[in-house]
Amino acid sequence: MPKYDSIFNAEEYTDEPLNEAEGLASIVLIAALADNPQDLVAPDLFLDILADFDLYAEYSDEDLLSMVDSLTAIAADKGLGALFNAADEAIPDDLVPDAYAAAMLAKMNPDTGEIPATAQVFLKELQSVLDIDDEEAAEVTAEVQKAFEQVEG
């Protein structure tokens, strides 16, 4: 049984559908909480990650924080699996690579840019459920690493 089966193969759903911006933000939240659902996630993490995506260009920090609060409440009430199912339905095909990149950023060590081995397990399972082939996953990984190096360099 895969480690994240309760997330990626859940049968639960949220009461309301998500829009694509909420869907992508949900993937960040799920990635951040997948290994420790009781953890508190720093709001700055979300702002830093989501600011990298054009989808959020029109959103203020307050709007993003409000969205994250709402998604966190859904996760607490319905579970990460229900939130993933809603996110998976909300994210259009053209944003799937962005969702994978966002999850990678959430799992990345912010000081080194490395992705810990435990995080790689999550990302591999996410890659599978999002139907991202190995070549596309490698391209996304290279883009994320390049972006990290540009910020740090």
Secondary structure, 3 states (H helix, E strand, C coil): CCCCHHHHCCCCCCCCCCCHHHHHHHHHHHHHHCCCCCCCCCHHHHHHHHCCCHHHCCCCHHHHHHHHHHHHHHHHHHCHHHHHHHHHHHCCHHHHHHHHHHHHHHHCCCCCCCCCHHHHHHHHHHHHHCCCCHHHHHHHHHHHHHHHHHHHC
